[in-house]
Amino acid sequence: MNIKHIIAGLFVAGTIASCAPAITVKYDYDPKVNVRQFSTYRIEADRQRNADPIVGSNLNQRRIAEALDQSLQGLGYKPTEDIGADLIVRFFTDSKDRQQIQSNNMGSPWGWGYGGFGGYNNQVYSRQYEENRVVVNIYDSRTNNIVWQGWATGQLNTKKNERNRDLAFRETVVSIMKNFPQSAGQDYGAAAR
């Protein structure tokens, strides 16, 4: 194997590593609900859906709950353990095994170098990874209807040490919750008109 093949292989390996799926955040809401009416919340892990032993672990549930609490307080909502909270915030996590495949056509039909006849150099690379999802459902406690839902999908469990995992979960929850309106009175219904 010559040096050009080695360099091309290293380039492709670096490209695959840099193409690791980023965290993608999306949300949905009920435009008929006036969120100005809500001021208090209670957070609960959805115990039935947190089945993944790693991402759904008690450690990660605490990380998510703490980040949700900080985000909601930052938006002007007030926490309460009271059963009469205006909003019930439930969250869960799940994981799926994924595979990323990338094909690399390098070279030309005439090969590398001066008049060589190497043909096309097609290399296929495969990478196995775990895709994680954090889902936050916010319910109107009086009706038990979801008024807002946000979720993030990507690789959360790749951090090597606890501090990085704390940061990864905190940043993920913050990115989800930045789409939730402030209690001081953003009204989705009014914005949509």
C-alpha positions as a Python dict, from the first residue, in 0.01 Angstrom:
ca = {
    (1, 'M'): (0, 0, 0),
    (2, 'N'): (153, 332, -100),
    (3, 'I'): (152, 658, 97),
    (4, 'K'): (-134, 808, -106),
    (5, 'H'): (-366, 520, -10),
    (6, 'I'): (-270, 560, 356),
    (7, 'I'): (-335, 935, 348),
    (8, 'A'): (-668, 881, 170),
    (9, 'G'): (-769, 620, 430),
    (10, 'L'): (-680, 852, 718),
    (11, 'F'): (-875, 1136, 553),
    (12, 'V'): (-1185, 919, 518),
    (13, 'A'): (-1156, 789, 875),
    (14, 'G'): (-1132, 1148, 1001),
    (15, 'T'): (-1431, 1247, 791),
    (16, 'I'): (-1641, 963, 934),
    (17, 'A'): (-1543, 1055, 1289),
    (18, 'S'): (-1634, 1418, 1227),
    (19, 'C'): (-1969, 1318, 1078),
    (20, 'A'): (-2093, 1168, 1402),
    (21, 'P'): (-2457, 1259, 1436),
    (22, 'A'): (-2504, 1587, 1621),
    (23, 'I'): (-2783, 1648, 1870),
    (24, 'T'): (-3102, 1738, 1683),
    (25, 'V'): (-3376, 1921, 1873),
    (26, 'K'): (-3742, 1947, 1775),
    (27, 'Y'): (-4062, 2048, 1948),
    (28, 'D'): (-4438, 2057, 1906),
    (29, 'Y'): (-4717, 2234, 2092),
    (30, 'D'): (-5090, 2295, 2109),
    (31, 'P'): (-5144, 2643, 1958),
    (32, 'K'): (-5484, 2674, 2128),
    (33, 'V'): (-5333, 2671, 2476),
    (34, 'N'): (-5253, 3005, 2634),
    (35, 'V'): (-4943, 2935, 2841),
    (36, 'R'): (-4982, 3264, 3031),
    (37, 'Q'): (-5217, 3080, 3263),
    (38, 'F'): (-4938, 2854, 3399),
    (39, 'S'): (-4689, 2955, 3666),
    (40, 'T'): (-4598, 2642, 3867),
    (41, 'Y'): (-4464, 2301, 3771),
    (42, 'R'): (-4374, 1960, 3907),
    (43, 'I'): (-4112, 1735, 3742),
    (44, 'E'): (-4142, 1356, 3725),
    (45, 'A'): (-3947, 1093, 3537),
    (46, 'D'): (-4173, 873, 3327),
    (47, 'R'): (-4068, 552, 3502),
    (48, 'Q'): (-4241, 321, 3254),
    (49, 'R'): (-4053, 464, 2956),
    (50, 'N'): (-3705, 498, 3109),
    (51, 'A'): (-3625, 136, 3035),
    (52, 'D'): (-3272, 186, 2898),
    (53, 'P'): (-3034, 78, 3177),
    (54, 'I'): (-2767, 335, 3084),
    (55, 'V'): (-2929, 650, 2944),
    (56, 'G'): (-3240, 590, 3157),
    (57, 'S'): (-3035, 529, 3472),
    (58, 'N'): (-3114, 701, 3798),
    (59, 'L'): (-2797, 912, 3753),
    (60, 'N'): (-2909, 1044, 3417),
    (61, 'Q'): (-3267, 1094, 3537),
    (62, 'R'): (-3130, 1321, 3812),
    (63, 'R'): (-2916, 1508, 3559),
    (64, 'I'): (-3216, 1566, 3334),
    (65, 'A'): (-3449, 1664, 3621),
    (66, 'E'): (-3194, 1916, 3755),
    (67, 'A'): (-3143, 2069, 3409),
    (68, 'L'): (-3521, 2090, 3355),
    (69, 'D'): (-3563, 2257, 3693),
    (70, 'Q'): (-3295, 2517, 3616),
    (71, 'S'): (-3436, 2583, 3268),
    (72, 'L'): (-3795, 2626, 3386),
    (73, 'Q'): (-3695, 2853, 3675),
    (74, 'G'): (-3490, 3057, 3428),
    (75, 'L'): (-3807, 3100, 3219),
    (76, 'G'): (-3997, 3232, 3521),
    (77, 'Y'): (-4184, 2921, 3635),
    (78, 'K'): (-4192, 2821, 4000),
    (79, 'P'): (-4128, 2466, 4123),
    (80, 'T'): (-4366, 2297, 4360),
    (81, 'E'): (-4406, 1949, 4501),
    (82, 'D'): (-4774, 2023, 4550),
    (83, 'I'): (-5020, 1806, 4363),
    (84, 'G'): (-5185, 2127, 4241),
    (85, 'A'): (-4897, 2237, 4015),
    (86, 'D'): (-5017, 2400, 3692),
    (87, 'L'): (-4783, 2192, 3475),
    (88, 'I'): (-4659, 1838, 3506),
    (89, 'V'): (-4324, 1791, 3334),
    (90, 'R'): (-4253, 1428, 3247),
    (91, 'F'): (-3944, 1310, 3068),
    (92, 'F'): (-3802, 984, 2941),
    (93, 'T'): (-3501, 857, 2748),
    (94, 'D'): (-3445, 574, 2505),
    (95, 'S'): (-3167, 437, 2287),
    (96, 'K'): (-3132, 261, 1954),
    (97, 'D'): (-2834, 97, 1788),
    (98, 'R'): (-2751, 268, 1459),
    (99, 'Q'): (-2507, 215, 1176),
    (100, 'Q'): (-2350, 482, 959),
    (101, 'I'): (-2213, 373, 620),
    (102, 'Q'): (-2001, 595, 401),
    (103, 'S'): (-1860, 522, 58),
    (104, 'N'): (-1552, 695, -73),
    (105, 'N'): (-1467, 712, -442),
    (106, 'M'): (-1109, 831, -456),
    (107, 'G'): (-888, 844, -760),
    (108, 'S'): (-960, 834, -1128),
    (109, 'P'): (-991, 559, -1384),
    (110, 'W'): (-625, 620, -1466),
    (111, 'G'): (-497, 562, -1113),
    (112, 'W'): (-264, 761, -893),
    (113, 'G'): (59, 910, -1014),
    (114, 'Y'): (204, 936, -1361),
    (115, 'G'): (12, 720, -1601),
    (116, 'G'): (-57, 438, -1353),
    (117, 'F'): (-348, 207, -1427),
    (118, 'G'): (-490, 164, -1080),
    (119, 'G'): (-861, 203, -1159),
    (120, 'Y'): (-1115, 347, -917),
    (121, 'N'): (-1038, 323, -549),
    (122, 'N'): (-1375, 274, -377),
    (123, 'Q'): (-1369, 220, -3),
    (124, 'V'): (-1672, 163, 218),
    (125, 'Y'): (-1662, 244, 590),
    (126, 'S'): (-1910, 145, 855),
    (127, 'R'): (-1953, 279, 1206),
    (128, 'Q'): (-2179, 137, 1478),
    (129, 'Y'): (-2310, 382, 1737),
    (130, 'E'): (-2584, 428, 1993),
    (131, 'E'): (-2842, 699, 1923),
    (132, 'N'): (-3007, 842, 2234),
    (133, 'R'): (-3324, 1043, 2272),
    (134, 'V'): (-3449, 1267, 2552),
    (135, 'V'): (-3820, 1349, 2538),
    (136, 'V'): (-3988, 1614, 2755),
    (137, 'N'): (-4368, 1616, 2772),
    (138, 'I'): (-4539, 1906, 2948),
    (139, 'Y'): (-4899, 1848, 3058),
    (140, 'D'): (-5173, 2077, 3178),
    (141, 'S'): (-5236, 1921, 3520),
    (142, 'R'): (-5609, 2001, 3510),
    (143, 'T'): (-5679, 1824, 3180),
    (144, 'N'): (-5380, 1585, 3167),
    (145, 'N'): (-5333, 1688, 2801),
    (146, 'I'): (-4990, 1753, 2655),
    (147, 'V'): (-4953, 2125, 2586),
    (148, 'W'): (-4588, 2109, 2472),
    (149, 'Q'): (-4339, 1842, 2374),
    (150, 'G'): (-3968, 1875, 2302),
    (151, 'W'): (-3711, 1610, 2215),
    (152, 'A'): (-3345, 1577, 2131),
    (153, 'T'): (-3186, 1295, 1935),
    (154, 'G'): (-2815, 1218, 1904),
    (155, 'Q'): (-2523, 1066, 2091),
    (156, 'L'): (-2540, 1156, 2459),
    (157, 'N'): (-2363, 860, 2615),
    (158, 'T'): (-2025, 903, 2446),
    (159, 'K'): (-1863, 1126, 2707),
    (160, 'K'): (-1573, 964, 2888),
    (161, 'N'): (-1604, 1116, 3232),
    (162, 'E'): (-1886, 1220, 3464),
    (163, 'R'): (-1827, 1594, 3425),
    (164, 'N'): (-1862, 1571, 3046),
    (165, 'R'): (-2178, 1360, 3080),
    (166, 'D'): (-2326, 1619, 3317),
    (167, 'L'): (-2250, 1889, 3063),
    (168, 'A'): (-2387, 1685, 2771),
    (169, 'F'): (-2719, 1620, 2944),
    (170, 'R'): (-2746, 1977, 3074),
    (171, 'E'): (-2677, 2128, 2731),
    (172, 'T'): (-2924, 1888, 2569),
    (173, 'V'): (-3204, 1978, 2809),
    (174, 'V'): (-3129, 2351, 2776),
    (175, 'S'): (-3145, 2322, 2397),
    (176, 'I'): (-3483, 2148, 2424),
    (177, 'M'): (-3627, 2395, 2675),
    (178, 'K'): (-3515, 2711, 2497),
    (179, 'N'): (-3818, 2653, 2272),
    (180, 'F'): (-4063, 2661, 2564),
    (181, 'P'): (-4221, 3004, 2626),
    (182, 'Q'): (-4159, 3217, 2930),
    (183, 'S'): (-4428, 3224, 3194),
    (184, 'A'): (-4425, 3602, 3176),
    (185, 'G'): (-4648, 3545, 2888),
    (186, 'Q'): (-4554, 3426, 2548),
    (187, 'D'): (-4868, 3299, 2388),
    (188, 'Y'): (-4822, 3050, 2104),
    (189, 'G'): (-5177, 3112, 1987),
    (190, 'A'): (-5120, 3486, 1955),
    (191, 'A'): (-4791, 3434, 1771),
    (192, 'A'): (-4949, 3198, 1520),
    (193, 'R'): (-5225, 3441, 1418),
}
